[in-house]
Amino acid sequence: MIDYFLHTPDNNPAPDTTTHILNRHNAGQFHRSLPGYRPTPCINLPGLAEKYGTGHIFLKDESKRFHLEAFKALGASYAVHSILKQCNNIDTFCTATDGNHGRALAWASARAGKKSVVFVPHHTAPARIRAIEQEGGKAIKIEGNYDEACDLAAEACRKDGWQLVQDAARDGYEEIPALIMAGYLTQFRELEPELHPPGKPDVDIAFLQAGVGSFAASAIWYYLDRYGPNRPKIILVEPFEADGVLASFRAGERVVPDKSFKTMMAGLNCGIPSPGAWNIIRSGTDAVVSISDHFAAEAMQALYHPAGTDQPVTAGESGAAGLAGFMAVMEEEKLKPVRELLRLSPESRVLFVNTEGATDPDNFRSITSKTTPPLRHNQ
Ligand SMILES: Cc1ncc(COP(=O)(O)O)c(C=O)c1O
């Protein structure tokens, strides 16, 4: 199943708490001070680029972010650092997560000598829960989905006096999600020596996966702030069964999509977009595509069993989703309008972010061990 929405953005997000914080915070110095910090690699995939008739495909590989296998460490660590700078009198940090953000918060809390409690939805893979516990977090699995886990975490913080560090904003709770987004910016600033020079980016199109939208919005804000109208085309990718951003574009306001929330792309399995993210997303997105899980599986296979001499990349379900969206756009007749929007040429430079590694190793193995990947190409 696939869907899409084309949008004409104004490239000018209305000022709000989120844009105010993004304007004023640069987390780079803090991240560079962390033990084990180094910029994650940006991998050139010429074999894949040739297959799709484009000039370059670049993959920023966040699976190599510290030992935490996802970009989320940048956001949680910067939020915890900023909160503790204002008030050190905090005993316990708390959040809801589909895995990566909770693992990152548990790590950041333990580094600061604090406790952490992490609410996870009912479908969370055991390996992802173990990873939170290995970082010292107390994981609490609930009956409900991600949005319900967010409600429970907020409620527990009110009741027990814990500090909520959530990556999705809600009314009256905008600053901390914005600090998390400010932390995410480091991954795009790291690309400045290679792909993001002053004036014009060496990237024409960026495919960005969206859950609550904070990751994509941080990228869009970065591009708008640095390049204005010279920013790359931005295509967002969501699971078909949890396409809250696409549904919100269609409705003209933030809505919960009327879908099953059954998808293996756990990091993207969210309902309503975060308000702080939505304000930026609607100002700087050219198209949204939503895809079913088999596209994510194909992209995981394509990265792990690469074309030509490309180096193999370990990408989890949500990590591979940006590339999966691109593959769907290139292969599926229904997505022709998005394909036309891309105007892909042998000169085009396309950027993806592998936002996570094999954070559910059992599922990763079962997908990538298939010897005949069901890859379908239109050329
Ligand atoms: C691996 C991965 N990729 C992408 C995302 C999407 O980020 P956001 O929820 O900010 O849209 C997440 C969120 O958990 C994630 O874990």
The ligand as a Tripos MOL2 file, in Angstrom:
@<TRIPOS>MOLECULE
LIG
   16    16     1     0     0
SMALL
NO_CHARGES

@<TRIPOS>ATOM
      1 C1         15.1720    5.1290   13.8240 C.3       1 LIG1
      2 C2         14.2370    6.2690   13.7900 C.ar      1 LIG1
      3 N1         14.1250    6.9590   12.6610 N.ar      1 LIG1
      4 C3         13.2920    8.0170   12.5640 C.ar      1 LIG1
      5 C4         12.5170    8.3950   13.6470 C.ar      1 LIG1
      6 C5         11.5610    9.5160   13.4610 C.3       1 LIG1
      7 O1         11.7930   10.6040   14.2910 O.3       1 LIG1
      8 P1         10.5780   11.5320   14.7090 P.3       1 LIG1
      9 O2          9.7170   10.7520   15.6390 O.co2     1 LIG1
     10 O3         11.2250   12.7060   15.3310 O.co2     1 LIG1
     11 O4          9.8370   11.8650   13.4590 O.co2     1 LIG1
     12 C6         12.6110    7.6920   14.8520 C.ar      1 LIG1
     13 C7         11.8310    8.0590   16.0300 C.2       1 LIG1
     14 O5         11.7510    7.3620   17.0130 O.2       1 LIG1
     15 C8         13.4970    6.5960   14.9310 C.ar      1 LIG1
     16 O6         13.6380    5.8700   16.0510 O.3       1 LIG1
@<TRIPOS>BOND
     1     1     2 1
     2     2     3 ar
     3     2    15 ar
     4     3     4 ar
     5     4     5 ar
     6     5     6 1
     7     5    12 ar
     8     6     7 1
     9     7     8 1
    10     8     9 2
    11     8    10 1
    12     8    11 1
    13    12    13 1
    14    12    15 ar
    15    13    14 2
    16    15    16 1
@<TRIPOS>SUBSTRUCTURE
     1 LIG1         1 GROUP 0 **** ****
